């Protein structure tokens, strides 16, 4: 990812925020944010970065859905929208010329002060009980006899007590489901330390069926060099513990799963930032963790031929990612083109990814892309894919030993649950299996 991508991302955020704030009745804040967007648009022009109004519109629709209106979320939605402005301040102000930077910061200061005052009074926080129940929807059922059934474990983050407990419970549930295999789609560990990889191996070894694993951004930075500087050792730790590369093919009864490694061991050009706290951190895993495909993975992908019903799984969602932060949080553009080529060449039925800790459904060149939420966070689930001769289905199912109270953080959980929930179709999806030549 380039600094130019960060600039475009921040313009998209501000253009979207201005629209949503104004639409929700925060007229003054919307006007200020619109001027901030114009300042960033001028900087994009100065640096030769093309604007993308369509993407700003898509991001605005997503922001509006997460934030909700005042009836739905009280002031929590407003807090959420303004916190994103603090992210932009922290990441982009230093790139602006002095006069533009001063005006940009001045415009944001009024909103930051309003949020600070509201937080002091704890006004309008809304009810953290909203959306606390499991998001029920009718299950998707593929007609016919099941040829293959496999599980998907989103972002385990082993190393956190809650992660260790819930992922172990998910493995128990998957054993009861009778899956042929499961796939853990990256961020196996919280911070890439070898001990956490070893814990993950122990938890996965309790599965009665193979667990296929790959890497995510949190798995990269689990070491330090002699100076104490952060060092990406995830690939080495992975191979030493799992004794295999973080990519490969698994087949069962004619159904094939292609697992890719989209982790990027290169240092991020963007500084680590804690969105909840609104400040920079010293943790390299907190940096904007975009994904890419290495030459090794691309060379391997190029040799894969069509062969029966195929699914592709990886950590990062494809470009352009329209959640937060837009563009730079997902797979880069080149890797996305290669992913699309692989999907077309193999006739892939779907692409599954993690990374975003939410349920979401999109498409890449007509192929469904399903984002599977982290098992350690609300709604505490795992995925089940069933394939028949006629169709395939995906369902997100609740971990049996989870508790909805695990995500109650005193109010902000309401916004996260709106974010993580996604549309029903992202949690219960059925598609026909097209006949192959």
Secondary structure in CASP SS format (residue, H / E / C, confidence):
PFRMAT SS
TARGET T0000
AUTHOR 0000-0000-0000
METHOD secondary structure of the structure
MODEL  1
X C 1.00
X C 1.00
X H 1.00
X H 1.00
X H 1.00
X H 1.00
X H 1.00
X H 1.00
X H 1.00
X H 1.00
X H 1.00
X H 1.00
X H 1.00
X H 1.00
X H 1.00
X H 1.00
X H 1.00
X H 1.00
X H 1.00
X H 1.00
X H 1.00
X H 1.00
X H 1.00
X C 1.00
X C 1.00
X C 1.00
X H 1.00
X H 1.00
X H 1.00
X H 1.00
X H 1.00
X H 1.00
X H 1.00
X H 1.00
X H 1.00
X H 1.00
X H 1.00
X H 1.00
X H 1.00
X H 1.00
X H 1.00
X H 1.00
X H 1.00
X H 1.00
X H 1.00
X H 1.00
X H 1.00
X C 1.00
X C 1.00
X C 1.00
X C 1.00
X C 1.00
X H 1.00
X H 1.00
X H 1.00
X H 1.00
X H 1.00
X H 1.00
X H 1.00
X H 1.00
X H 1.00
X H 1.00
X H 1.00
X H 1.00
X H 1.00
X H 1.00
X H 1.00
X C 1.00
X C 1.00
X H 1.00
X H 1.00
X H 1.00
X H 1.00
X C 1.00
X C 1.00
X H 1.00
X H 1.00
X H 1.00
X H 1.00
X H 1.00
X H 1.00
X H 1.00
X H 1.00
X H 1.00
X H 1.00
X H 1.00
X H 1.00
X H 1.00
X H 1.00
X H 1.00
X H 1.00
X H 1.00
X H 1.00
X H 1.00
X H 1.00
X C 1.00
X C 1.00
X H 1.00
X H 1.00
X H 1.00
X H 1.00
X H 1.00
X H 1.00
X H 1.00
X H 1.00
X H 1.00
X H 1.00
X H 1.00
X H 1.00
X H 1.00
X H 1.00
X H 1.00
X H 1.00
X H 1.00
X H 1.00
X H 1.00
X H 1.00
X H 1.00
X H 1.00
X H 1.00
X H 1.00
X C 1.00
X C 1.00
X C 1.00
X C 1.00
X C 1.00
X C 1.00
X C 1.00
X C 1.00
X C 1.00
X C 1.00
X C 1.00
X C 1.00
X C 1.00
X C 1.00
X C 1.00
X C 1.00
X C 1.00
X C 1.00
X C 1.00
X C 1.00
X C 1.00
X C 1.00
X C 1.00
X C 1.00
X E 1.00
X E 1.00
X E 1.00
X E 1.00
X E 1.00
X E 1.00
X E 1.00
X E 1.00
X C 1.00
X C 1.00
X C 1.00
X C 1.00
X E 1.00
X C 1.00
X C 1.00
X H 1.00
X H 1.00
X H 1.00
X H 1.00
X H 1.00
X H 1.00
X H 1.00
X H 1.00
X H 1.00
X H 1.00
X H 1.00
X H 1.00
X H 1.00
X H 1.00
X H 1.00
X H 1.00
X H 1.00
X C 1.00
X C 1.00
X C 1.00
X E 1.00
X E 1.00
X E 1.00
X E 1.00
X E 1.00
X C 1.00
X C 1.00
X C 1.00
X E 1.00
X C 1.00
X C 1.00
X C 1.00
X C 1.00
X H 1.00
X H 1.00
X H 1.00
X H 1.00
X H 1.00
X H 1.00
X H 1.00
X H 1.00
X H 1.00
X H 1.00
X H 1.00
X C 1.00
X C 1.00
X C 1.00
X C 1.00
X C 1.00
X E 1.00
X E 1.00
X E 1.00
X E 1.00
X E 1.00
X C 1.00
X C 1.00
X H 1.00
X H 1.00
X H 1.00
X C 1.00
X C 1.00
X C 1.00
X E 1.00
X E 1.00
X C 1.00
X C 1.00
X C 1.00
X C 1.00
X C 1.00
X E 1.00
X E 1.00
X C 1.00
X C 1.00
X H 1.00
X H 1.00
X H 1.00
X H 1.00
X H 1.00
X H 1.00
X H 1.00
X H 1.00
X H 1.00
X C 1.00
X C 1.00
X C 1.00
X C 1.00
X C 1.00
X E 1.00
X E 1.00
X E 1.00
X E 1.00
X E 1.00
X C 1.00
X C 1.00
X E 1.00
X E 1.00
X E 1.00
X E 1.00
X E 1.00
X C 1.00
X C 1.00
X C 1.00
X C 1.00
X C 1.00
X C 1.00
X C 1.00
X C 1.00
X C 1.00
X C 1.00
X C 1.00
X C 1.00
X C 1.00
X E 1.00
X E 1.00
X C 1.00
X C 1.00
X C 1.00
X C 1.00
X E 1.00
X E 1.00
X C 1.00
X C 1.00
X C 1.00
X H 1.00
X H 1.00
X H 1.00
X C 1.00
X C 1.00
X C 1.00
X C 1.00
X E 1.00
X C 1.00
X C 1.00
X C 1.00
X H 1.00
X H 1.00
X H 1.00
X H 1.00
X H 1.00
X H 1.00
X H 1.00
X H 1.00
X C 1.00
X C 1.00
X C 1.00
X C 1.00
X C 1.00
X C 1.00
X C 1.00
X E 1.00
X E 1.00
X E 1.00
X E 1.00
X E 1.00
X C 1.00
X C 1.00
X C 1.00
X C 1.00
X C 1.00
X C 1.00
X C 1.00
X C 1.00
X C 1.00
X C 1.00
X C 1.00
X C 1.00
X C 1.00
X C 1.00
X C 1.00
X C 1.00
X E 1.00
X C 1.00
X H 1.00
X H 1.00
X H 1.00
X H 1.00
X H 1.00
X H 1.00
X H 1.00
X H 1.00
X H 1.00
X H 1.00
X H 1.00
X H 1.00
X H 1.00
X H 1.00
X C 1.00
X C 1.00
X C 1.00
X E 1.00
X E 1.00
X E 1.00
X E 1.00
X C 1.00
X C 1.00
X C 1.00
X C 1.00
X C 1.00
X C 1.00
X E 1.00
X E 1.00
X E 1.00
X E 1.00
X E 1.00
X C 1.00
X C 1.00
X E 1.00
X E 1.00
X E 1.00
X E 1.00
X E 1.00
X C 1.00
X C 1.00
X C 1.00
X C 1.00
X C 1.00
X C 1.00
X C 1.00
X C 1.00
X C 1.00
X E 1.00
X E 1.00
X E 1.00
X E 1.00
X E 1.00
X E 1.00
X E 1.00
X E 1.00
X C 1.00
X C 1.00
X E 1.00
X E 1.00
X E 1.00
X E 1.00
X E 1.00
X E 1.00
X E 1.00
X E 1.00
X C 1.00
X C 1.00
X C 1.00
X C 1.00
X C 1.00
X H 1.00
X H 1.00
X H 1.00
X H 1.00
X C 1.00
X C 1.00
X C 1.00
X C 1.00
X C 1.00
X H 1.00
X H 1.00
X H 1.00
X H 1.00
X H 1.00
X H 1.00
X H 1.00
X H 1.00
X H 1.00
X C 1.00
X C 1.00
X H 1.00
X H 1.00
X H 1.00
X H 1.00
X E 1.00
X E 1.00
X E 1.00
X E 1.00
X E 1.00
X C 1.00
X C 1.00
X C 1.00
X C 1.00
X C 1.00
END
